[in-house]
Amino acid sequence: MPRSFQGEFDAQGLRFAVIASRFHEEIVEGLLAGALDCLTSHGTADEAITVLRVPGAFEIPTLARMVVARGGFDAVVTLGCVLRGDTPHFEFIAAQVTVELSRVAVDARFPIAFGVITCNTQEQAVERSARGPSNKGWEAALAAIEMANLWRVLRTSEL
């Protein structure tokens, strides 16, 4: 039978950096509340969570690269909101943030959870950041927990 590995959802003993943008603050606050609730519900101690704020989604990848290089964390959770407007700005920012966060994660070989929502309307953003099962901040934090544990397994196990 093949060996199978996956991360667990126990966050005890793990340290997380949560990078959250301030732009569309009312939406991002909902994502942040969901992420923090998820992390603490799965056993992360308050002192093992560091929240870092940036002006907007565009600044998230640069800070994520610095946080990863600094060390001391098991995963990074990124949170932001990009809303479609009347100009092509939405496409530029959404694509750039996505590509650069992926690049940071791949280059650093480090778990970075993507909780930057891209929405066509304010209503969609509110729905994705509200308390409950569709909160994308919660989902990003849960992915970070799982990936941090999987990284730990891969560092300590022979494949």
Residue, then its C-alpha position, 0 to 999 in steps of 0.5 A: m500500500p502506498r504511503s500517504f502524508q497530509g497535514e493535521f488540523d492541530a495548531q498547538g505549538l505552531r507560530f503564524a504570521v497573519i498579514a492583513s491589508r487595511f484597504h477595504e478595512e471593513i471586509v478585511e476585519g471580517l477575514l481577520a476575525g475568521a482567521l484568528d478564530c480558526l487559529t485559536s479554535h485549533g489550538t494556537a496560543d495568542e502569543a504564537i500569532t503575529v498580525l502585521r498590517v499593510p496599506g493594501a493588497f499590493e504590499i502583501p507579497t513584499l512583507a510576506r517575503m520579509v517575514v519568511a526570510r526573517g524566520g520564526f513562523d511555521a506559516v503565513v496567512t495573507l488577507g486582503c480584498v480587491l474589488r472590481g471597479d470601473t478601470p482595469h486596476f482590479e485585474f492588475i492588482a489581483a493578478q500581481v498579488t496572486v503571482e507574487l505570493s505564489r512566487v514567494a511561497v515556491d521560492a522560499r519553499f514555505p507555506i503561505a495561505f492565500g486569503v486575498i479575496t477578489c470580488n466583483t461586488q461589495e455584496q460578494a466581499v461581505e458574504r466571503s468575510a462574514r462570520g460563518p462557514s463561507n469566511k475565506g479568512w477562516e479557510a486560509a488559516l485552516a489551510a495554513i495549519e494543514m500546510a504547516n503540519l505537512w511541512r513539519v512531517l516532510r522535514t522530519s520523515e523519510l519519504 
